[in-house]
Amino acid sequence: MLYKFKSRATAELIMLQANGDQILQIIGKEPGAKGIILPEQMPTAIAALHLAIARSQAAQAVDAAQPAPTDKEPANEQDDTPPEEQVTLHQRAAPFIDMLERCQAEGKDIVWGV
């Protein structure tokens, strides 16, 4: 499934389901086939995304400071993509934050699945 976020203030924003689910959970919305974000909910959503990004960046800094696993230690099984090739939460959330800010400024809703 793809999320297609729409608003009268911006162009459509399309996200893969996993990424859309993550963003919606961060802002306190239930992931699902349909939904709406009202302008009065947008400041809280923007703040929640910025906080999640800061936490993610802090966790990445801690991970980067850890020594690389040796042959005797099990490697991290979650993601073996080199850090420089990973797409961060900041990169995924930036277009959505921009959409939220523009929609808030114009007082327009964001909807998906309609």
C-alpha positions in Angstrom: 0.0 0.0 0.0 1.1 3.5 -0.7 0.0 6.6 1.3 -0.9 9.6 -0.9 -1.2 12.6 1.3 -3.2 15.4 -0.3 -4.0 19.0 0.5 -5.3 22.1 -1.3 -2.1 24.0 -0.2 0.6 21.7 -1.6 1.3 19.0 -4.1 0.6 15.4 -3.3 3.1 13.5 -1.1 3.5 9.8 -1.7 5.1 7.4 0.9 5.5 3.7 1.1 3.3 2.1 3.7 6.1 1.4 6.3 7.3 5.0 6.1 3.8 6.5 6.2 2.9 4.3 9.1 6.0 5.4 11.0 5.2 9.1 10.4 1.6 8.8 11.3 2.5 6.9 14.6 5.0 9.7 15.5 2.3 12.4 15.1 -0.2 10.4 17.0 -2.5 9.3 14.2 -3.7 5.8 13.6 -2.1 4.4 10.4 -4.9 3.3 8.1 -6.4 3.6 4.7 -8.1 6.9 5.4 -7.4 9.9 7.6 -7.2 13.6 8.1 -4.9 16.1 9.9 -6.6 19.3 10.8 -4.7 22.6 10.8 -5.0 22.9 14.6 -3.3 19.5 15.0 -0.3 20.5 12.8 1.8 22.4 15.4 1.8 19.3 17.6 2.6 17.0 14.7 5.5 19.2 13.6 6.9 19.3 17.1 6.5 15.5 17.5 8.4 14.9 14.2 11.2 17.2 15.2 11.5 15.4 18.6 11.6 12.0 16.9 14.2 13.2 14.5 16.4 14.5 17.3 16.1 11.2 19.2 16.9 9.3 16.0 20.0 11.4 15.4 21.1 11.0 19.0 20.7 7.2 18.7 22.7 7.2 15.4 25.5 9.1 17.1 25.6 6.6 19.9 25.7 3.7 17.4 28.4 5.4 15.4 30.5 5.7 18.5 30.3 2.0 19.2 33.2 -0.2 18.0 32.6 -2.4 15.0 31.6 -6.0 15.9 34.4 -8.5 15.6 34.1 -11.9 14.1 33.4 -13.3 17.6 30.5 -10.9 18.2 27.2 -11.1 16.3 26.7 -8.3 13.9 23.6 -6.1 14.1 20.9 -8.1 12.3 18.5 -5.2 11.8 20.2 -3.4 8.9 23.6 -4.2 7.3 23.4 -1.2 5.0 26.4 1.1 5.5 25.4 4.2 7.5 26.2 6.6 4.7 23.6 4.8 2.4 20.8 4.6 5.0 17.8 6.9 4.6 17.3 8.6 7.9 14.1 9.6 9.6 15.1 13.2 9.0 15.2 12.6 5.2 11.9 10.8 5.2 10.1 13.3 7.4 11.4 16.5 5.8 8.9 16.6 2.9 6.0 15.8 5.3 7.1 18.6 7.8 7.2 21.0 4.8 3.7 19.9 3.9 2.5 20.3 7.4 4.0 23.8 7.7 2.5 25.0 4.4 -0.9 23.6 5.2 -0.9 25.1 8.7 0.0 28.5 7.2 -2.9 28.3 4.8 -5.3 26.6 7.2 -5.8 23.6 4.9 -6.3 20.0 6.0 -4.1 17.1 4.9 -6.0 13.9 3.9 -5.1 10.5 2.7 -7.2 7.7 1.2 -10.0 9.8 -0.1 
